[in-house]
């Protein structure tokens, strides 16, 4: 899972000084984003995760424009953007007290999901939108490679905008290289040098 809440426990274990952080299992990127180093090698086997990182990194220097672009995409599908003043009426909140965003966004979300899943060339911006409006903001695909998360009771809110601005602040001016390899192949591809810090935090295998 995301390590943001664990950073106060994790970062004191880091070397006092290092020049480059290397992550074979980068996931959401909380660790490298909060590491005080200019150079980053970030890898993940999940090409969709890396695709979203590359999208956000490419927009880091113009994040305000990206936020408007994202809002325009969302609104083109009738999705709510509470960060920009969209207000859910008292009537809808009363009728759907715990699921009002899901109620308002379900049709647009499913339309976007169908469009994404049937496109020959998939769009990372659309995938990011599906993640933001999806249940628990998860990325999950079925065996046929189709995104299969249902709509969530969430929307494009101030917390998402804050997170995007934080991503921008933590990546602008840094040398970040993303890759999408098996972790063994990734490690074999790295030319290690003095001052490197290899942070290995593999996904967990939960068994009975």
C-alpha positions as CSV (number, residue, x, y, z in Angstrom):
1,X,0.0,0.0,0.0
2,X,0.9,3.7,-0.1
3,X,3.7,4.6,2.3
4,X,2.8,8.2,2.8
5,X,1.5,7.8,6.4
6,X,4.5,5.6,7.2
7,X,7.1,8.1,6.1
8,X,7.9,9.3,9.6
9,X,8.9,5.8,10.5
10,X,10.6,5.0,7.2
11,X,12.7,8.1,6.4
12,X,14.7,8.0,9.7
13,X,16.1,4.7,8.5
14,X,17.4,6.2,5.2
15,X,21.2,6.9,4.9
16,X,22.1,10.4,6.1
17,X,23.3,11.3,2.7
18,X,22.7,9.8,-0.8
19,X,22.8,11.2,-4.3
20,X,20.3,8.9,-6.0
21,X,17.3,6.8,-4.9
22,X,16.6,3.6,-6.8
23,X,13.1,2.0,-6.5
24,X,12.4,-1.4,-8.2
25,X,8.8,-1.3,-6.8
26,X,7.8,2.4,-7.0
27,X,4.0,2.1,-6.8
28,X,2.4,5.4,-6.0
29,X,5.8,7.0,-5.5
30,X,5.5,8.4,-1.9
31,X,9.0,7.4,-1.0
32,X,10.9,8.9,-3.9
33,X,8.7,12.0,-3.9
34,X,9.8,12.7,-0.3
35,X,13.4,11.7,-0.6
36,X,15.9,14.6,-0.7
37,X,17.8,13.7,-3.8
38,X,17.8,15.1,-7.3
39,X,18.2,11.8,-9.1
40,X,15.6,9.0,-9.2
41,X,15.3,5.7,-10.9
42,X,11.7,4.5,-10.5
43,X,10.5,1.2,-11.8
44,X,7.3,-0.8,-11.5
45,X,6.1,-3.9,-13.3
46,X,2.6,-2.4,-13.7
47,X,2.8,-0.4,-17.0
48,X,-0.4,1.5,-16.0
49,X,1.2,2.8,-12.8
50,X,4.3,3.9,-14.8
51,X,2.1,5.5,-17.5
52,X,0.4,7.7,-14.9
53,X,3.7,8.7,-13.4
54,X,5.0,9.6,-16.8
55,X,1.9,11.6,-17.5
56,X,2.1,13.6,-14.2
57,X,5.9,14.1,-14.5
58,X,5.5,15.4,-18.0
59,X,3.0,18.0,-16.7
60,X,4.8,19.0,-13.6
61,X,6.0,22.4,-14.9
62,X,2.5,23.3,-16.1
63,X,0.4,21.6,-13.4
64,X,-2.2,24.5,-13.3
65,X,-2.9,23.9,-17.0
66,X,-3.0,20.2,-16.4
67,X,-5.6,20.6,-13.7
68,X,-7.8,22.7,-16.0
69,X,-7.3,20.1,-18.8
70,X,-8.4,17.3,-16.4
71,X,-11.4,19.3,-15.2
72,X,-12.5,19.9,-18.8
73,X,-12.2,16.1,-19.5
74,X,-14.2,15.3,-16.4
75,X,-17.0,17.8,-17.2
76,X,-17.2,16.6,-20.8
77,X,-18.4,13.3,-19.2
78,X,-20.7,15.1,-16.7
79,X,-18.4,14.2,-13.8
80,X,-18.4,16.5,-10.8
81,X,-15.5,18.8,-9.8
82,X,-16.0,19.9,-6.3
83,X,-12.6,21.5,-6.2
84,X,-13.9,24.1,-8.6
85,X,-17.2,24.9,-6.9
86,X,-19.5,22.1,-8.0
87,X,-22.0,21.8,-5.2
88,X,-24.2,18.7,-4.6
89,X,-27.7,19.8,-3.9
90,X,-29.3,19.3,-0.4
91,X,-32.0,17.1,-2.1
92,X,-29.4,14.7,-3.6
93,X,-27.4,14.6,-0.4
94,X,-30.6,13.7,1.5
95,X,-31.8,11.1,-1.0
96,X,-28.3,9.5,-1.4
97,X,-26.6,10.4,2.0
98,X,-23.5,8.2,1.6
99,X,-23.4,7.7,-2.2
100,X,-24.3,11.1,-3.7
101,X,-21.1,11.4,-5.8
102,X,-21.5,7.9,-7.0
103,X,-25.1,8.6,-8.0
104,X,-24.2,11.8,-9.9
105,X,-21.1,10.4,-11.6
106,X,-22.1,6.8,-12.4
107,X,-23.3,7.4,-16.0
108,X,-20.4,9.6,-17.0
109,X,-17.9,7.3,-15.3
110,X,-19.3,4.2,-17.1
111,X,-19.3,6.0,-20.4
112,X,-15.7,7.0,-20.0
113,X,-14.8,3.5,-18.8
114,X,-16.4,2.0,-22.0
115,X,-14.6,4.5,-24.2
116,X,-11.2,3.7,-22.5
117,X,-11.7,0.0,-22.6
118,X,-12.6,-0.1,-26.3
119,X,-10.0,2.3,-27.6
120,X,-7.1,0.9,-29.6
121,X,-4.7,3.3,-28.1
122,X,-5.3,4.0,-24.4
123,X,-5.1,7.4,-23.0
124,X,-3.3,7.9,-19.6
125,X,-5.4,11.0,-18.9
126,X,-8.5,9.0,-19.2
127,X,-7.1,6.2,-17.0
128,X,-6.1,8.8,-14.4
129,X,-9.7,10.1,-14.5
130,X,-11.1,6.6,-14.0
131,X,-8.8,6.2,-11.0
132,X,-9.8,9.5,-9.5
133,X,-13.5,8.8,-9.8
134,X,-13.3,5.0,-9.2
135,X,-13.9,3.1,-6.0
136,X,-11.1,3.7,-3.5
137,X,-9.1,5.3,-6.3
138,X,-7.8,1.9,-7.3
139,X,-6.2,0.6,-10.6
140,X,-7.5,-2.8,-11.4
141,X,-7.9,-4.7,-14.7
142,X,-9.6,-8.0,-15.6
143,X,-7.9,-10.9,-17.4
144,X,-8.8,-9.3,-20.8
145,X,-7.0,-6.1,-19.8
146,X,-10.1,-4.0,-19.2
147,X,-10.4,-1.5,-16.4
148,X,-13.0,-3.0,-14.1
149,X,-13.3,-0.7,-11.0
150,X,-16.9,0.6,-10.4
151,X,-17.6,4.3,-9.7
152,X,-16.7,5.5,-6.2
153,X,-18.3,8.0,-3.9
154,X,-15.5,10.5,-4.7
155,X,-14.8,13.2,-7.2
156,X,-12.1,15.7,-8.3
157,X,-11.9,17.5,-5.0
158,X,-9.4,20.0,-3.3
159,X,-7.4,17.1,-1.9
160,X,-6.7,15.7,-5.4
161,X,-5.6,19.1,-6.5
162,X,-3.3,19.5,-3.5
163,X,-1.8,16.1,-4.3
164,X,-1.2,17.1,-7.9
165,X,0.4,20.3,-6.9
166,X,2.5,18.4,-4.4
167,X,3.6,16.0,-7.1
168,X,4.6,19.0,-9.2
169,X,6.5,20.6,-6.4
170,X,8.4,17.4,-5.6
171,X,9.4,16.6,-9.2
172,X,10.1,19.9,-11.0
173,X,13.9,20.2,-11.6
174,X,14.6,16.6,-10.6
175,X,16.1,14.0,-12.9
176,X,13.5,11.2,-12.7
177,X,13.7,8.2,-15.0
178,X,10.8,5.8,-15.1
179,X,10.9,2.2,-16.3
180,X,8.6,-0.8,-16.6
181,X,10.6,-3.9,-16.1
182,X,10.6,-7.1,-14.0
183,X,12.5,-6.1,-10.8
184,X,15.4,-8.4,-11.6
185,X,15.8,-7.0,-15.1
186,X,15.6,-3.5,-13.7
187,X,18.3,-4.1,-11.0
188,X,20.5,-5.7,-13.7
189,X,20.1,-2.6,-15.9
190,X,21.3,-0.2,-13.2
191,X,24.9,0.9,-13.2
192,X,25.3,1.4,-9.5
193,X,27.7,4.1,-8.2
194,X,28.8,5.6,-5.0
195,X,26.0,7.6,-3.4
196,X,23.2,5.3,-4.5
197,X,20.4,4.3,-2.2
198,X,18.4,1.2,-3.2
199,X,15.0,1.2,-1.6
200,X,13.4,-2.2,-1.9
201,X,9.8,-2.4,-0.8
202,X,8.1,-5.3,-2.7
203,X,4.3,-5.8,-3.0
204,X,3.0,-8.0,-0.3
205,X,1.8,-11.6,-0.9
206,X,-1.2,-12.1,1.5
207,X,-1.9,-15.8,2.1
208,X,-4.3,-17.6,4.4
